[in-house]
């Protein structure tokens, strides 16, 4: 019995000691709250163990959140009308993809970080010190309060900025987006109009924006989207140092955005290529060693004691081992987890980037998250005196305002980086205006960092960068055509197969031309250096294209033997041009004629004089040559008297010449422009100009030439009449009417429509055998009797009769 007394006493003492230690640890843990996840107010956006929020702040915040009402001491404002309209559309929208709110907030945060980093190039102090200097985006969630928070350490907003940017002053994009939304119903485009912030109301019914700018105090903007917002100086939240924190109090139906997995998925999907680190305050389970439980220790000790019969020394050794007994358990901890660790695409080798990554990067860069892919992209590195990396994209659709105020606005869509630092997205010097529809970025290692924007714009390297970008852009566009099976008519089928996936590439260049064809034409007008390269990209319909677009190279391949000129005609529509009398002989002789129906084509052809050694010839102008006619000299001589007489008859019509035509087949005559004057189509366009100068019009219009068809019976008969009696007034009237008819059929505008109408009516009289002296029957004159003013008595009587009639009815 004595053998068991001492070991049992020792074991009892050990158990009491273990229970005492464990109790103290549990009590300490309860006081420190180490296991509980931190609240959003606990140093949001800061590193763990940073500034803490005191209990009074927590209470005040909880009261404000629970009431969902604007703070009483805040300054109240009304939303500007367009903003209210926009918010109503968003709040009442049935749009199913509510995920877009997070990408818009992250995009705005990235823009704010870009701005402060740019300012820091010339003033390092704007970044501050410690955590404030870290350029990053942080996301936190609080399931208990149903709150999602996003913080950046960007430039921040002053009180005035909060009012302007988030409420009272409507930006131009607000109205444009509302119109687009009402026509398409697609909220996905919201970021392209600069109003992406308001997408938060897809998921939140109460929003707080806490912001601190270096030049102002910290303020809180808050709104329930009920037509009003409030701003107050922030004296209760943790000091941000600098930057903006947005707190979304989520609706009940938006609780899915309080799940870490959902937020990680959205960041991966939409914001993977943001240039700043994006962190989430994520939970994580780790293995932690803790003392073993009492029951487990007791069982082990009991088992050990019953099996130990080796004496007191062995028992003491067993007791020391039992005292150190521990076990491993799962414990939840929180830490910042980075979500976007992908290296910038433009810094990687093009061979290492997949098509899917390019498409995702395009969507992230342009804020266009539609299902359509860019038509093409070009990723390249330029080396030499000027080194830079660039990625260019051709968007699937042209911007709605691409050609509005074309020459009076800067619409560059390229972002300029210098050594991975974002500088600006408003450098129109990087690309010419006609290529302003391209999206992308340029990252230069040659340009200086710490200089003003004005000095950067004047830097000599920009010209070299622009030259190389234009060349690469045109190669990229040319590649769209080269890979389109529809562009390979008449080529070897093997070449078509090499172009890639036919189904995906088929019709791509036609789509490109329909969206951006006008830009290519403007490029030919503006860029003399690349005019020939741009001309290869031209597309148009012709008399032989069967309703499809064709190119100048294809036209030349179909030219007749001996044909020296490229024939074209301008007008309002293809249907109108197909019936033009200018084409009669050309069609009969199987010549191909290009149709130019865009108003800009008239200006285009003033700059595009030739292509591949072939001159362009407008078939509605003087100087058309169609082979040789052996009988031309004889015809001219036989109609010499008629042409001379007709020119004299039309001396008041500013007709320079009347001559035999080589372009007519079944039309009596046409009116053509002088070789260097305006065509009929150009005259109409210039007359439609609001600020046109009439005096210059008269000069540029040039002389008109009447060409007659010597084989037509009307012309033959007119010649016979003129030979018999050149002074016959009837013949003169007929000649005048024929000219005016030809003038109108040729596309010109009559200067005196009344005179033309009178001649037509005279001709109708003649055909109906009505005497030219017949007069219009006079109508009978009926004297109008003045109605005497109604007397008061008469009026009263009429009113009485009217009242009696109403009673009878």
Beta strands, then each sheet from edge to edge (+ up, - down):
strand 1: 75-78
strand 2: 136-142
strand 3: 147-152
strand 4: 204-212
strand 5: 218-223
strand 6: 228-233
strand 7: 243-250
strand 8: 277-291
strand 9: 326-338
strand 10: 376-382
strand 11: 388-394
strand 12: 414-418
strand 13: 421-424
strand 14: 439-444
strand 15: 541-542
strand 16: 565-570
strand 17: 593-596
strand 18: 610-611
strand 19: 614-618
strand 20: 655-660
strand 21: 669-673
strand 22: 704-708
sheet 1: 1+ 6- 5+ 4- 7+ 3- 2+ 8+ 9-
sheet 2: 10+ 11- 14+ 12+ 13-
sheet 3: 15+ 17- 16- 19- 18+
sheet 4: 20+ 22+ 21-
end
